[in-house]
Structures are given as C-alpha cells and as structure tokens.
Amino acid sequence: MEPMVEAIVEEARIRADSSAAWGQKTFQTLYLGGGTPSLLEGRQLKTLVDGVLDALNVGSSALQEVTLEANPEDIVPEKVGAWLEAGITRLSIGVQSFHNDTLHWMNRAHDGEQAKNGIRLAHEMGIRHITMDLIYGVPTDRLWEEDMAQALDLPIEHLSAYSLTVEPNTVLGTRVSKGHATKPCDERTVLEYQALCERMLTLGWDHYETSNWASPLPTGGHHHAMHNSAYWAGLPYLGLGPGAHGHHDEIRYANVSNNPRYLQALGKGLLLQEEEVLTPRDRYNESLMTGLRTARGIHPESLRTNWGKSPAEVDGMAWKKALEQGALIPSEEGRYRIPEPLWITGDQVSASLFWLDENATSCP
C-alpha cells in the first residue's frame, strides 16, 4: 500500500505540472474509491489526501465534499478518527444487505450487525454525511422490505441501490454458469426496484438519478452527492490510480489496469495510459445517456447547441415514438425525462436515441 500511495501522489504531480488542463482547474470534490481505500492505515490515507491536494495546489477548505468508500468491517474507532483527521466529510458504505445468508451468498466479509454498528459509530464520531449501497434482485430468501426498513432506520442521508448483475469471469458468474447459484429473476428485480421507489417517495426522498435517492434538507432541497452529480453533468474530472479514467474537454484517458505496471511506470516518472479524443457524436451520446438517468432529463436544444444535433434531428422517428409511447415526458424549461416507473429499463430508451455513425455498415 505504501508504494501505491506514493505513486498516486506522484501521478497527481505529473498531471498538474504537465497539463494546463489540470494545473489551472478549480477542484470542488475529492472521492476515494473504488477499490477499498478503507484498508489504508490512517497515516497512509492522510499522506495520500495531503499529497494529492498539495500537488494540485488545492486547499482542503476549498473542497465541498470529501468522500471515502468504506467496507463495514473497516469502520472501527481508530480508523474513523484517522478519516476525520485526513479531512473525510462523507462515507460511502457498501452494505448491500443486512441479511447474513445473503451477505454470505455474495461473499461479503461483514454481517448485518457490523454494518449497522459501523454506520452508527461513524455518525456518532462526527461523520454526518453517510451514503450506503443496497443490492436488489438477489435470488435468496432475503426480505427486501426488511432491508429497506433497516437501512432507513440508520443515520444516513443518501441511498444508492443497484440491480444484481451476473458478469462473466467473476466468482458469481462462474457459480451461476456451473449451476451452483441461481440466476437473478427479472420479475423480482423489477418488483423490488418499484417497491423502493414507492417507499422513498412516501418519505420525501428525492429520486434524482436512476440508482440514487437523497433525503430532504431541513432548509429545503436534498442531500445530493456532489461528486457523482458532476459525472452525470459531463463536467471534467481528474482520475488517479491504476484503472482510473479522467476527462477534460474532448480528451478522455484511462490508466493501465495493472498495479505492478502502474507502479513501475510512476517509479520512472511516466504515465502509462491510453487517450481517446471524443467527437461531438461521442459527447452527444454520453450527455443523452447520463442525462436520461437523472430526474432533470435532457434539454434537446442544449444538445444541439453543444454537440451539433438534437434528438429529433438525429432520428425523428425514434424521438416521436418515445414521446408517443410515454417513454419520454416533458419536464421543466424545455427538458424531457424518462418517467420513474420506466427508469429501470431507461438505458433502452437512451440507446434508441443514440446518434449512430453514418459511415458504419450493418452486418449481413
């Protein structure tokens, strides 16, 4: 872990020194994760945070949100104290479920009580901004209503919920392919997602993105995740570490997804990455896809102003069909969004409106 911390700080220095794209940026949020940054020792985490902010010439007081992804089993008094000292203001906790058999089925290291105790401990020690993850559509005897109730009984202000997906070349994918585990049921997935939507609506939580809910603020508004919202708005972001992606202007880069190669390159003061130049069509499609995952939806005229075409100009028939079938509904100020009951299949709506490469040829 020590060499990895040093390498990530070095990457921040190199990027800040070599590119005006980063050296002159104003940073508002810092997010530590994925991976498992909660495994770092307190001094390592502080070295990482201080080193990156120093390299980018960012004062800690300038940041409006500093999030750490944490495993429930890592939330102990010594670590929470170190997180506070390092400037962490928000925790994102991968709970997934409070049902022990389900956690065992998902190969999680924690149990339900650990998760609840960890969240309460972090809150009591001073980390007031806490979000947690749940997974729905799990083919176990877990009662989804109980998981929802237990989550909402905790001092959290934000909730993310994701559908269980079976990916190849993973432990779960291998177990399912060999018949050792049951494949998720689509009907159950839809019912549990809809149950969560209805429950959160009754409590006044803002369902502001397909998988994210924010609790109401006493003064009005909601506890939205600032960092994630910037992704969905297409704003530039600096990614550091193996496998990290960054984006500014029309450039997106991806660091090598290999720890030894990443460390070796940074040890020589080099960046090992691939770069992609995004076309207006790329930016249009990404803006459409991320926009339609949010409650704000998309603004067709802004898409045309920014990237050259509106959805009606890209494919008038598909745009008209989406409106007629209710897959898109008008929102405020000339915007259009996918209605909440259809969000779970919203990617299909987005895909139907993509600006395709006119030079591409169809397969025979």
N, C-alpha and C positions, 0 to 999 in steps of 0.2 A: 504493500500500500504506500510506503514511503516514496519509492521511485515514481509511482503513478501521480501522487500529489505534486511532486517536483516537476514532472513532465507537463501536467495540465497548466501549472503556473507559467512554465516556460512557453507553452503554446500561446497563452494569453499575451505574453510579452512580445513574441514574434509577430503575432497578428496586429497588435497595436502599433508596433514600430514600422511594419512593412506596408500597411494599407491605411490610407486616409478614411476608408470605409468604416474602420473600427476606431482608429485613433481619435477621431473627432465626434464620435457618437455620444449621445446622452443616454445613459442606461437607467432604467427605472425599476427593473426587477432582476432577481437572481434566483435560478431554480437549480437545485442539486438533485439529479436523478435523470433517467432511470439508473439501472444498476442498483446497488444497495449502499448508498453513502452513509447510512446509519451504522455501518460496520466500522467506519473510521474511528480511531481514537480521538478524544477531544482536541488534543494538540494538533493532530493531523488535519482535522476539519478546520480549525482556526487558521492554520498555515495556508490551507487551500483558499479559504474565503479571503483572507487578508492579502494573499499573494495575487490573486486574480484581480481584486479591486485596485490594488496598487499598480499592477501592470496596465490597467485600463484607465488609471487616474480618476477613479470613482470613489467619492467619499461614501462611507456606509450610511451616513444620514441622508444621502441623495436617493437611496433606494426606498421605494414604497412597499416592496414586498420581497421577502427572502424566504424561499420555501425549501424544505428538506424532505425528501421521500424517506420514510422510515418503516421498517418492519416492526410489528407489535412486540416481538420478543426482545427488541433492542431498546425499548422505552423503559429505562431504569433511571433512578435519580441522578446517578453520576453523569450519564450521557445527556439527560435533559439539561442539567446545569451547564455542561460544556456547550450544548447547542445554543443556549441563551447567551453565553459568553461570546460565541462566534457570531452573534447577530441574527440568528434564525428567528423569524417572526411568525412562521406558518409551517405546519406539518401536513404532509400528505401521507396517510397511513393505509397500507394495503391490507385491509381486514378480510375482504372477500366474503366471509360468512362468520357467524358466531356458532354454527352447528359443528361440533367436533368431528363427527363422522365425515361430514362434507369437507372439512379442512384436511382431514387425513386423506380423503379421496383426491384432493387437489395437491397433495404433497406439501402442504404448508407446515412450517415449523412451529407455529403458535397454536394455542387453543382459544376458545371463545372468551374465557375469563381473562386471559392475558391481554387480549385486545381491548376489552372494556376497561380493565385496570390501567393499562398503558395510556389510553386516551384521557381518563380522569386524572392520572398523575401529571401528564404534560400540561393539562389545563390548570391544575392546582398550582403548579410550579411557575406559571406565568406565560405559557404559550397559548394565547387566547384564540388564535386563528387556526382552526383544525378542519381539514377535509379528510374524508375516508372513502375507500372504494368498496363496492359490493359487486358480486357477480350473480346474474340471474340466468335462468335456463339450465341450472345444474341438475343432471338426472340422478338425484339421490332422494332420500326421504325427508330432506330438509323442508321445513315450512317457511316459505318466502315471507309470509305475513309476520312471522316471529323475528326474522332477520331485520325486516323493516322497522318493526317496533323497537327492537333493542338498539338499532342504530340511532333512531330519533330520540331515544331516552338519554343519549350521551351529549356532552357539551361540544357538539360540532356545529359549524355554521355553513358547511358546504358538503355536498354528497355527489360522488361520481358512481355511476352504475353501468356495467358493461355486460354484454352478452357473452356467454361462454362459447368460445370458438375452438375447434379442433384443428390444429395445424400439423402438417407432416413434419417428420424429423424432430418431434418433441416426445416427451415421456407419455403425455396423454394421447397424442396421435398414434404412437406405437401400440399403446394398450387398447385403443379403440379398434385399430386395424387387425389386431390379433384376437378380438372378441373378449378381451379381459375387462373392458369398460364399456358402458352404454353410451351411445351417441346422443347428444342433446336433441330434445324434441322441439321442433319449430313451434308447435301449438303452445307448449308450456312456456317457451321463451316469450312469445307474444303476450300471453296472459299475464305473466309476471311483470313484464315491462309496463303494460297498461295499468296494472294494479298499483305500481309505484307512481306512475303519472297522476293517477286519481288521488292517491294518498297525499302526495306533496301539494297538489292543488288545494286540497281542503285545509292545509296548514299554512298556506300563503307563501310557500317557497316558489322562487322564480325558476321555471324550467327554461333556461336561457340558451342551452345547447343540447343536442340530442342526448348526450350522456351525462349532463351536469345540471345540478339544482343548487340554488343559493338561497339561504334563509334571509328573511326580511331584517333590515336595519331599523333600530328604534326611531331614527330620524328620517326614515324614508329611504327607498332604494333597497339594494340587496348586497350580500357578501359575495360578489362575483370574483372569480380568480383572475387577477390582472395579467399574470404571465401567459396563461393559456388563451385569454381573450386576444392578446396581441398576435398569437399564431393565427387564430381564426380570422383576424382582420387583415392578414397578409403583411404585417409590419416586419421590418428586418430583425434578425436575431443572430447572436453570436453563439455558436455551439463549440464546446471544448471537450476533448477527451476522445478515446477510441470509439469509433462508430457514430460520433456526433455529426450532425448536419448544421450548417449555418446558411444564412440567406441575406443578401443585401442587393438592392437594385435588381439587375437581371441575372445576377450570379448566385448559384447555389453550390455549395461544396459539401463533400462527405469525407470525413476522416476514415482511414483504414480501420476496419472492424477486427483488429487483431492486436491484443495487448502487447506481446513481445515486439512486433514490428513497429507499433506506435512508440514504445519506449525507446527502441533503438534509434528511430529517426529523430525524436526530440533530443536524445542524448547527443546528436550531432548538430542540433540547431536547425533541423529540417522539418517541414510539414509533409506528411505522406497523405495525400488527398486526391480526390477526383473532383473536377469542376464541371458544371453544366451551365450553359448560357440559356436562360429561359426566353422563349419567344413570346410575343403578345398573346398567341394562342395558348401557350402554357399558362401564362398568368391569368388569362380569362377563365380557363377551365378550373384552375385552383381556386380563384375567387368565387366562382359559381359553386363549387363543391363545398368549400368551407362555409360560405355564406348561407347555403341552404341547410346546413347543420345547426344554424342558430335561429333564435326566435325573431331576430331582426330581418333575416332573409337577405334577399339581394335587391339591388337598385339597378334595373336594366339600363337606364341612361348613364349611370356611372360606369357600368361595364363598357359601354360604347365609348365614353369619353376617355377612359383609362387604357383600354386594350383594343379599341377599334371596331367592336361589334356588340350589338345587343342580342339577347336570346332570340328575339323574333327575326333578326337578320341572319343569325346562324342557321336556324331551322324553324321557319314559320309554322310548319305543320306540327312539329313536336311541341312548340310553345303553345299553340292553340289547343292541342289535345290535353296538355297538362292543366290548362285553365278550365276547359270544359269538363274534365273528369274530377275537378276539385283537388288534384294533386298539388296545385299551387293556388293560393288565395291572396287577394290584395291585402297589404298591410299599410302602415302609415307612410306618408310622404313619398308615394310612388314606389314603394317597395313591395316585394312579393315573397311569401314564405310558404313552407310546407306545413299543413295543419298538424298539430301534435299527434293525433291518432295514427298518422302515416309516417312519423319520423323514423320508426324502427325499420322501414324499408325506403328511407329517403334517398339513399345512395342510388337506387334505381331511377328515381326522378332526375337526379343530377346527371347521371350517365346519359339519359335520353336527350339532354340539352347540350351535351358537350360539342364544342367546336372541333370537328374532326379534320384531319389532314386531307386537304383536297387532292393531294398527289398520291395518297395511299390507294393501293389496288386491293380489291376484295379477293379472298381465297376462292379457288374454283370449287 
